[in-house]
Each structure stands twice: as structure tokens, then as C-alpha cells.
């Protein structure tokens, strides 16, 4: 702020909404003593007070006009600017679809319930995982650090799967390319009647699951092509597909485990504010429940230094909230460092849910 300049008689500021630079905050500070008293009209400062009130009213009118015009530039007619309120939400114009060729990929997507009268464990499918991811994604809107952690772990392990799929897909493709160089142009196996599935996900993570499923489907087609064309043995292909299947299912199982526990009634309302000692008994119970099931949330996740790819968490936080993150995060980091010192050299320690 700039003190009253010669000829103006009022305080100015660089970002003033008025052309002459008038500062409402500066004038309020300058007139604080006068406004705290009786404010007689005979006082020379009374005119400055009247000017201050007039400026406040003008600023309020400017704000109302700005809101009514949706912040549009002056060249835009008011009726056009108001059309923003009538603009509909973004929707999918068509139907998202996924085409699968292999039973392995279809089972990976569909999953399997426990068969009545059988001891075989149920299989968590991609459809179920997509629903679990949506539940965790919604929990991030409650500022739930364990939901962030679950999504981060899922994203990291999915990246590892994708790298392995890409590597083995590339190796299989190179084998076929070598045969083509020799004069053998082998076709890729595909289903005589591929299954087309409609997708209607309500979170970004559902589409990530489908992307993984179609990559797996293509990988299986390549592997079976190699066996059909005598480039690999049946046993080699079976082992490769089995190992990849187990890898993916292990990730699916962990993700659904997070969702199953975090959506329970006694912990559903968990948020970062619960970690403050003054948060109350119910908050302490939620923190104890979550840490008992999954272990202590990593400090980098709690402080939001590590964030999932998609989140409903508010990006704008208050100074008090930021201080909370820093204080509790520092305590978690100290606990992590103390744990590292206790673990003997050559050994590692991790919670039931593992480390990121």
C-alpha cells in the first residue's frame, strides 16, 4: 500500500479495483481510530469516511456485475455471458466398449464367486476392482489418507504389471517379426466371436482397469499364437500366462481389501483431521482401527507430498489445515525414522498392507 499521494488524499495500492488506485483496506486502517469513536461530521476525516463507504458500495456493485456476467470481458454481451449457466455437463456421447478375445481375459474381468459346496476361493475380477477403486476415489473427498495410500499402491503395482506385459508382449512380437523376415508371415490368433462389453464407469480408475484387461487379452493372444506356431512349448505358454494371472490377481485382492475395510461404518468417516490429539474419542477410534488393519500411513502420503493420479480431495486448504498436515506429518516421519533404526541391518519391516 502507498500512503496518500499529493493531490489524492487517500491511500492507494497497486491492485486496486479502482482506476485511481484507491485502497479500501488502506483507508480502513488509516481511519480506524476515527471510526472507533463518535465520528462527528465536523471532523475533517468525516469526508474520508463517507468516501470509504461509497467505495465499498461501488466495489460490491462491481462484484455483483462480475458474477452476473460470469467474469466475461466487456466486449461480450450480458446475455451471452449468462449462457454459461445453461451449459450442460460433459457426458459421454456414445457407448464405451471393450472387445475381448480370450477366456482368460474375460475371466479376469468377470471374476468368479465361490462355488456352492466347493472350497475354492473366489476370484476378484476387474469389474469388482473398478467398483472398489471408485469407492476409494470417493473416500479421497473426505480427506482420507488411507484412501490416498490405497490408490497410490494400486497405481504403482499396476505400473509394474504394465511394464511386464509390455516387455513380454514386445518379446513375443519380436519372435513373430523374426519369422516374417525369414518369409513366414504368421497371423495373430483371434476369437471367431469376440465378446464386446459396454463400459459405464463412474470413476477414472474403471477405465484404467479395462486398459489393463485388454492389454492382458492381447498378451494371451500372442502367447497362444507362439504355441500354435511352434515358437514356444505349451508348458512355457501355460506357465507364462499363469504367472501373469497371479500377479494381476494379487493386486486386485489387495485393492479390494482396502475398500472392504475402509468403507466399514466404524471407519468410513476417517479423515486427516482425526489424527490430531484434540480431535476427540470417536476420531481416535477411527485412526486406531485403520492403523490396526493397515499399519501407519506413510508420512509422505499423509502430508499429500505423494498423491494419487485422480482424487476428489480439495486442492485449496486453509493455513490451519496446512499446519496440521505439517505437524502430524513430521510426527509420522519421526516414527518412521525410529522404526528404521530398530530394524537390524539386512532386514526390512513393513505393515500388513506393505510399503509404497
LUMGU-666381 format. One record per residue: x, y, z of N, C-alpha, C in turn; residue in three letters. Coordinates in steps of 0.2 Angstrom, whole numbers, plus 5000, padded with zeros to 4 digits. Each point is the difference from the previous one (the first is absolute). Layout:
N
XYZXYZXYZALA ...
This chain:
356
500449945000499650065000500450065000UNK 499850064997500350064999499750055004UNK 500350045005499750055003499750054996UNK 499650055002499650044996500550054996UNK 499949994993500450044996499850074999UNK 500450054998499850075000499550014995UNK 499450035002499550014996499449955000UNK 500249945003499549955001499650005006UNK 500450005006499750005007499849945002UNK 500249944997499849935002500549964999UNK 500049945003500549954999499949964994UNK 500549984996499949974994500449935000UNK 499849954995500449945000500049984993UNK 500549964998500149984993499449964997UNK 499749955004499549964997499350035002UNK 499950065000499450035002499549994994UNK 499349985002499549994995499850074997UNK 500350065003499850064997500550034996UNK 499850044995500550034995500550055004UNK 499850035005500550055003500449965006UNK 499949945001500449965004499850005007UNK 499450025002499750015007500149935003UNK 500250005006500149945004499550005006UNK 499549965000499549995005500349985007UNK 500549954999500349975006500450065003UNK 500450034996500450065002499750055004UNK 499450024997499650055003499749985006UNK 499849945001499749975006500550005005UNK 500649994999500550005005500250075002UNK 500050054995500150075002499550035004UNK 499349984999499550035003499749955006UNK 500449955002499849965005499950045007UNK 500450045002499950045006499450054999UNK 499950034995499450044999499349965000UNK 500049944997499449965000499949975007UNK 500549995004499949975006499750055005UNK 500050074998499750055005499350024998UNK 499850065001499350024999499950034992UNK 500550014997500050024993499650064999UNK 500250065003499650064999500150024992UNK 499550034998500050034993500450064999UNK 500250035005500450065000500749984999UNK 500249945001500749975000500250004993UNK 500650034998500249994993500149934997UNK 500049955004500149934998499349974998UNK 499550045002499349984998499949994993UNK 500250044996500050004993500349944997UNK 500649985003500449944998499649945002UNK 499650005006499649945002499449994995UNK 499750064998499549994995500249984993UNK 500650024998500349974994500249935001UNK 500249985005500149935002499449954999UNK 499550035003499349964999499850004993UNK 500150054997499850004993500449954995UNK 500650005002500549964996499849925001UNK 499849995007499849935001499449984996UNK 499550055000499449984996500150004993UNK 500550044997500149994993500449934999UNK 500449985004500449945000499549945000UNK 499550015004499549945001499650004993UNK 499850064997499650004994500549974994UNK 500650015000500549984995500049925001UNK 500049975006500049935001499449974998UNK 499450035001499449974998499950004992UNK 500350054997500050014993500449944997UNK 500649995003500549954998499749935001UNK 499649995005499749935001499550004995UNK 499650054999499449994995500249994993UNK 500650034998500349994994500549944999UNK 500149965006500449955000500750014998UNK 500250065002500750034999500250014993UNK 499550004995500150014993500350074999UNK 500450014995500350064998499450054997UNK 500250065000499550054999499750004993UNK 500349974995499849994993499549955000UNK 499949965005499549944999499350035003UNK 499549994996499350025002499849965007UNK 499650045004499849975006499749934999UNK 499550004995499649944999500449944998UNK 500650024996500449944998500449985006UNK 500250045004500449985006499649965005UNK 499350015001499649975004499849934997UNK 500249994994499949934997500449955003UNK 500650025004500449955003499649965005UNK 499550035003499549965005499649954997UNK 499950014993499649954997500449944996UNK 500650015001500549954997499949935004UNK 499949954996499949945004500749965001UNK 499949955005500649975002500349954994UNK 500649995001500349964995499849925000UNK 499849974995499749935000500349964995UNK 500049945000500249964995499549994995UNK 500250024994499550014994499849934998UNK 500549955000499949934998500149955005UNK 500149944998500149955005500749975000UNK 500350015006500749975000500049925000UNK 500449974996500049935000500749975000UNK 500049945002500649965001499949934996UNK 500549984996499949944996500549955002UNK 499849945002500449955003500049944996UNK 500649974999500149944996500149935004UNK 500250015006500249945003499649995007UNK 500049935001499649995006500450025007UNK 500650004999500450025006499950075002UNK 500050054994499850075002499350015002UNK 499649964997499350015002499949985007UNK 500349945002500049985007500350065005UNK 500550024997500450065004499550065002UNK 499650014995499650065000499349985005UNK 499849944998499349985003500149985008UNK 500649965001500149975007499649945001UNK 500049975006499649945001499850005007UNK 499449995002499849995007500249935002UNK 500049995007500149945002499449954998UNK 500249944997499549954998499749975006UNK 499449995000499649975006500349935001UNK 500149995006500349935002500749994998UNK 500450054998500749994998500450045004UNK 500649985001500550045004500450054997UNK 500049994993500450054996499850075002UNK 500550045001499950075001499750044994UNK 499650055002499850044994500550044997UNK 499950024994500550044996499750074999UNK 500450055002499850075000500150024992UNK 499550034997500150024993500150074999UNK 500150024994500150074999499450055001UNK 499449974999499450045001499950015008UNK 500249955004500050025007500550045002UNK 500650004997500550055002499950074998UNK 499750004994499850074998499550035005UNK 499549965003499550035005500450025006UNK 500549965002500450015006500450064999UNK 500350014994500450064999499550075000UNK 499449994997499650065001499850015007UNK 499949955004499950015007500650045004UNK 500649984998500650035003500050074997UNK 499950014994500050074997499550045003UNK 499449985002499550045003500350025007UNK 500349955004500350015006500550065001UNK 500450014994500550055000499650075001UNK 499450004998499650075001499950015007UNK 500149955005499950015007500750025003UNK 500550014996500750015002500349945004UNK 499849944997500249945004500749984997UNK 500550005004500749984998500149934998UNK 499649955003500149934999499749994993UNK 499550044998499749994993500550024995UNK 500450065001500550024996500649955000UNK 500149975005500649955001499849944995UNK 499349975001499849954996500050014993UNK 499850064998500150024992500750004998UNK 500450035004500750004998500349934999UNK 499949965005500249935000499849974993UNK 499350004999499749974994500450034994UNK 500150074999500350024995500749984999UNK 500449995005500649984999500149934998UNK 499649965003500049934998499749984993UNK 499650044998499750004993500550024995UNK 500450055002500650024996500549944999UNK 500149975005500549945000499749944995UNK 499349995001499749954995500150024993UNK 499850074999500050024993500750004997UNK 500550015004500750004998500249924998UNK 499749965004500249934998499649974994UNK 499350035000499649984994500450034994UNK 500250065000500350034994500649964998UNK 500449985005500649974998499949934997UNK 499649965003499849944997499650004994UNK 499650054999499750014994500550024994UNK 500550045002500550024995500449944998UNK 500249965005500449944999499649954995UNK 499449995001499649964996499950034993UNK 499950064999500050044994500649994996UNK 500650015003500649994997500149934997UNK 499849955004500049934997499749994994UNK 499450034999499650004994500350044995UNK 500350065002500350044995500649964997UNK 500449965004500649974997499749944995UNK 499549975001499749954996499850044993UNK 499750065001499850044994500650014995UNK 500650025004500650014996500249944996UNK 499949945002500249944997499549984995UNK 499450034999499549994995499449965003UNK 500050005007499449975003499550055003UNK 499550024997499550055003499549975004UNK 500149995006499549975005499550055002UNK 499349985000499550045002499950005007UNK 499750055003499950005008499349975001UNK 500049955005499349975001499550055003UNK 499449994998499550045002499349965001UNK 499650025004499449965001499550004994UNK 499749954998499550004995499450045001UNK 499950015007499450045002500250045006UNK 500450054999500350045006499450035004UNK 500150015007499450025004500150085001UNK 499550044998500050075001499650025006UNK 500450035005499750025006499950085000UNK 499450025002499950075001500250025007UNK 500450065000500350035006499650065002UNK 499950005007499650065002500350025007UNK 500750015000500350025007499850075002UNK 500050015006499950065003500650035004UNK 500649974998500650035003500549994995UNK 500650045000500549994995500449935001UNK 500049975006500349945001499749944997UNK 499450004998499649954997500349994993UNK 500250054997500250004993500849975000UNK 500350025005500749975001500049935001UNK 499549975003499949935001499949974993UNK 499550034996499949974993500650004996UNK 500450055001500650014996500549945001UNK 500049995007500449945002499749934997UNK 499450005000499749934998500149994993UNK 499950054995500149994993500849994999UNK 500450035004500749994999500249925002UNK 499749985005500049935002499849954994UNK 499450024998499749964994500450004994UNK 500350054998500550004995500649965001UNK 500350015006500549965002499949925000UNK 499449985002499849935000499949984993UNK 499850044995499949984993500749994997UNK 500550045002500749994997500349945003UNK 499949995006500349945003499749934997UNK 499450004999499649944997500250004993UNK 500150054996500350004993500749975000UNK 500450025005500749975000499949925001UNK 499649985004499949935001499749964993UNK 499550044997499749974994500549994995UNK 500550054999500550014995500649965001UNK 500049975006500649965002500650045002UNK 499950065002500550045002500250005008UNK 499549975003500149995007499649935002UNK 500249975005499649945002499450025004UNK 499549955000499450015004500150015007UNK 500549975003500250015007500350075001UNK 500450024996500350075001499450055000UNK 499549994995499550054999499550005006UNK 499949945003499549995006500350035006UNK 500749995001500350035005500050075000UNK 500250034994500050074999499350045002UNK 499549974997499350035001499849995008UNK 500249945003499849995007500450055004UNK 500650014999500450055004499750075000UNK 499850024993499750074999499450005004UNK 499649954999499350005003500150015008UNK 500449965003500150015007500250065002UNK 500550034996500250075002499450055000UNK 499650004995499550054999499549985006UNK 499849945001499549995006500250025006UNK 500749995002500350025006499850085001UNK 500150044995499950075000499250015001UNK 499649974997499350005000499849995008UNK 500349955002499849985007500250055005UNK 500550035000500350055004499550065000UNK 499950024994499550064999499449995003UNK 499649954999499449985002500050005008UNK 500649985003500049995007500050075003UNK 500450054997499950075002499350025000UNK 499749994995499350034999499549965005UNK 500149945001499649965005500050035007UNK 500650015002500150035007499950075001UNK 500250044995499950075001499350034999UNK 499649964997499350024999499549975006UNK 500349975005499649985005499850065004UNK 499449995003499750055004500450045005UNK 500449965004500450025005500650044998UNK 500250004994500650044997499850044994UNK 499450004997499950034994500150085000UNK 499950035006500150075001500750025001UNK 500549965000500750015001500250064996UNK 500450045003500350064996500650025004UNK 500450044997500750025002499950045007UNK 499450045001499950035006499949965006UNK 499949934999499949965005500749985004UNK 500550024996500749985003500250055006UNK 499750055000500150055005499849985007UNK 500450015005499849975007499450035003UNK 499850064998499450045002499449984996UNK 500149954995499449994996499449965003UNK 500249975006499449975004500149925000UNK 499649975004500049935001499849964993UNK 499550024997499749964994500650014995UNK 500350054999500550014995500649965001UNK 500249995007500549965002499949934999UNK 499449985000499849934999500049984993UNK 499950054995500049994993500849994998UNK 500450045003500750004998500349935003UNK 499849985006500249945003499849944996UNK 499450004997499749954996500449994994UNK 500150064996500450004994500749985000UNK 500350025005500749995001500149925003UNK 499549985003500049935002500049954995UNK 499650024994499949964995500550004995UNK 500250074998500550014995500750025002UNK 500150025006500650035003500050074999UNK 500550035002500150085000500050024993UNK 499650054998500050034993500750044999UNK 500349994995500750034999499950085000UNK 500550035003500050075001499950044993UNK 500349984995500050034994499350004997UNK 499649955002499349994997499650055005UNK 500150005006499650045005500150074998UNK 500650034999500150074998499850014993UNK 499849954996499850014993500650024996UNK 500649995002500650004995499949954995UNK 499749945001499949954995499250005000UNK 499750014994499350004999499849954994UNK 499449975001499849964994499950044994UNK 500049964994499950034994499450044999UNK 499449975003499450035000499750015007UNK 499750055002499850015007499450055000UNK 499650005005499550045001500150055006UNK 500750005003500250045005500050074998UNK 499850045005500150084998500750024999UNK 500150034995500750034999500250065004UNK 499550045001500150065004499849985008UNK 500650015004499949995007500250065004UNK 499750015006500150065004500749995003UNK 500250065003500750005003500049955006UNK 499450005004500049955006500049934997UNK 499749984995500049934997500849994998UNK 500350054997500749984998500449995006UNK 499950045005500449995006499949935003UNK 499449985000499849945002500449944997UNK 500050014993500349954996500849995002UNK 500350065000500750015002500249975007UNK 499550025005500249975007499949935000UNK 499449974998499949935001500549964995UNK 500150034994500549974995500749995003UNK 500250055004500750005003500049955005UNK 499449995004500049955005500049934997UNK 499749994995500049934996500749994997UNK 500350054998500749994997500549985005UNK 499950035006500549995006499949925002UNK 499349985000499949935002500349964994UNK 500050014994500249964995500850005001UNK 500350055001500850005001500249965006UNK 499650005005500149965006499949934999UNK 499549984995499949934999500649984996UNK 500350044995500549984996500649985004UNK 500150045006500649995004499949945004UNK 499449985001499949935004500149944996UNK 499850004994500149954995500749984999UNK 500249945002500849984999500250004992UNK 500650014999500350014993499849944997UNK 499850014993499949944996499349975000UNK 499650035005499349985001499550064998UNK 499449994998499550054999499449995004UNK 499650055001499449995004499550044996UNK 499449975000499550044996499349975003UNK 499550055000499449985002499649954997UNK 499449985002499649954997499950024992UNK 499950064999499850034994500750014996UNK 500650005003500650014996500250074999UNK 500550014997500250074999499950024993UNK 500050074999499950024993500649984995UNK 
